[in-house]
Amino acid sequence: MLKLAAAVLLLGTSTAYAVEDLLQGNFDCGAVAQQYSQEIGQAGLISPSWQTALVRHLQQYKNYPSGAKSRGEEGVVQLSFTVDRSGHVLNRKIVQSSGHPELDNEVMSMIQRAQPLPPFPATMPQAKLDLTVPIRFSIQPASSSVNR
């Protein structure tokens, strides 16, 4: 069974917040938002509901390249980008490679396919945000139970 995992590291002016997305089929975005809402709310930078929407949105566009999967390639790609209020990605770059070009290329394709990202809610007054998104690609052995 193939499982993908990602974490989103949202960078404000002076504080970083991490949201881990374990993607094990029963991901609870509400629990993640609640877990980080106090810190995020205190900083007033990032709405927890927007953060959850961003994680879900990116996951819809992430694919594990078949060639990389067949070769057993795994890794984390650190993608930095700037997003404006309407969800358009203004710039993007890989700040740390996974060590596998096909995985790195997929992350750059993913962010392109995912546009526009969720727009900022009214509670987020910023014109734009700088974000760093660690995207994890991992192949897990097949489990003995079958989920249907």
ZISULSUL-V307378 format. One record per pair of residues at least 12 apart in sequence whose ideal C-beta (glycine too) atoms are under 10 Angstrom apart, sorted by the first residue. I is the first residue (numbers start at 1). J is the second residue. If there is no record, write none. Layout:
I|J  I|J
This chain:
1|25  1|139  1|140  1|141  1|142  1|143  1|145  1|146  1|147  2|64  2|69  2|137  2|138  2|139  2|140  2|142  3|22  3|23  3|24  3|25  3|64  3|136  3|137  3|138  3|139  3|140  3|141  3|143  4|21  4|22  4|23  4|24  4|59  4|62  4|63  4|64  4|135  4|136  4|137  4|138  4|139  4|140  5|20  5|21  5|22  5|23  5|24  5|27  5|76  5|134  5|135  5|136  5|137  5|138  5|140  6|19  6|20  6|21  6|22  6|23  6|55  6|58  6|59  6|62  6|76  6|77  6|107  6|110  6|133  6|134  6|135  6|136  6|137  7|19  7|20  7|21  7|22  7|55  7|76  7|132  7|133  7|134  7|135  7|136  8|20  8|21  8|32  8|46  8|51  8|52  8|54  8|55  8|58  8|131  8|132  8|133  8|134  8|135  9|78  9|80  9|131  9|132  9|133  9|134  10|36  10|40  10|43  10|45  10|46  10|50  10|51  10|54  10|129  10|130  10|131  10|132  10|133  11|45  11|46  11|80  11|129  11|130  11|131  11|132  12|40  12|43  12|44  12|45  12|46  12|126  12|129  12|130  12|131  13|43  13|45  13|126  13|130  14|43  14|45  15|39  15|40  15|42  15|43  15|45  15|46  16|132  17|36  17|39  17|40  17|43  17|45  17|46  17|48  17|51  18|32  18|36  18|39  18|132  18|134  19|32  19|33  19|35  19|36  19|40  19|46  19|48  19|51  19|52  19|54  19|55  19|133  20|32  20|35  20|36  20|55  20|134  20|136  21|52  21|55  21|56  21|58  21|59  21|62  21|135  21|136  22|136  23|55  23|59  23|62  23|136  23|138  24|140  25|147  26|147  27|52  27|55  27|56  27|59  28|52  29|48  29|49  29|51  29|52  29|53  29|55  29|56  29|59  30|48  30|49  30|52  31|52  32|48  32|51  32|52  32|55  33|47  33|48  33|49  33|50  33|51  33|52  33|53  33|55  34|48  34|52  35|48  36|48  36|51  36|52  37|49  37|51  41|123  44|123  44|124  44|125  44|126  45|124  45|125  45|126  45|129  46|120  46|123  46|124  46|126  46|129  46|131  47|118  47|120  47|121  47|122  47|123  47|124  48|123  49|118  49|121  49|123  50|117  50|118  50|119  50|120  50|121  50|123  50|124  50|129  51|118  51|124  51|131  52|118  53|87  53|117  53|118  53|119  53|121  54|83  54|87  54|114  54|117  54|118  54|129  54|131  54|133  55|118  55|133  56|118  57|87  57|114  57|115  57|116  57|117  57|118  58|79  58|107  58|110  58|111  58|113  58|114  58|117  58|118  58|133  58|135  59|110  59|114  59|135  60|110  60|113  60|114  61|106  61|109  61|110  61|111  61|112  61|113  61|114  61|115  61|117  62|106  62|107  62|109  62|110  62|111  62|113  62|114  62|135  62|136  62|137  63|106  63|109  63|110  63|113  63|137  64|102  64|103  64|106  64|137  64|138  64|139  65|100  65|101  65|102  65|103  65|105  65|106  65|109  65|137  66|102  67|100  67|102  67|103  68|98  68|100  68|101  68|102  68|103  68|104  68|105  68|106  68|137  68|139  69|102  69|103  69|137  69|139  70|139  71|100  71|102  71|139  72|139  73|98  73|99  73|100  73|101  73|102  73|103  73|137  73|138  73|139  74|98  74|99  74|100  74|103  74|136  74|137  74|138  74|139  74|140  75|96  75|97  75|98  75|99  75|100  75|103  75|104  75|135  75|136  75|137  75|138  76|96  76|97  76|98  76|99  76|103  76|107  76|134  76|135  76|136  76|137  76|138  77|94  77|95  77|96  77|97  77|98  77|99  77|100  77|103  77|104  77|105  77|106  77|107  77|108  77|110  77|133  77|134  77|135  77|136  77|137  78|93  78|94  78|95  78|96  78|97  78|98  78|104  78|107  78|132  78|133  78|134  78|135  79|92  79|93  79|94  79|95  79|96  79|104  79|107  79|108  79|110  79|111  79|131  79|132  79|133  79|134  79|135  80|92  80|93  80|94  80|95  80|96  80|130  80|131  80|132  80|133  81|93  81|95  81|108  81|111  81|117  81|129  81|130  81|131  81|132  81|133  82|128  82|129  82|130  82|131  83|111  83|115  83|116  83|117  83|118  83|119  83|120  83|126  83|128  83|129  83|130  83|131  84|116  84|117  84|119  84|120  84|126  84|127  84|128  84|129  85|119  85|120  85|121  85|124  85|125  85|126  85|127  85|128  85|129  86|116  86|117  86|118  86|119  86|120  86|128  87|114  87|115  87|116  87|117  87|118  87|119  87|120  88|115  88|116  88|117  88|119  88|128  89|111  89|112  89|114  89|115  89|116  89|117  89|131  90|128  90|130  91|130  92|107  92|108  92|111  92|112  92|131  92|133  93|108  94|107  94|108  94|135  95|132  95|133  95|134  96|132  96|134  98|134  98|135  98|136  98|137  100|137  102|137  103|135  103|136  103|137  104|135  106|135  106|137  107|133  107|134  107|135  107|137  110|133  110|135  111|133  111|135  117|129  117|131
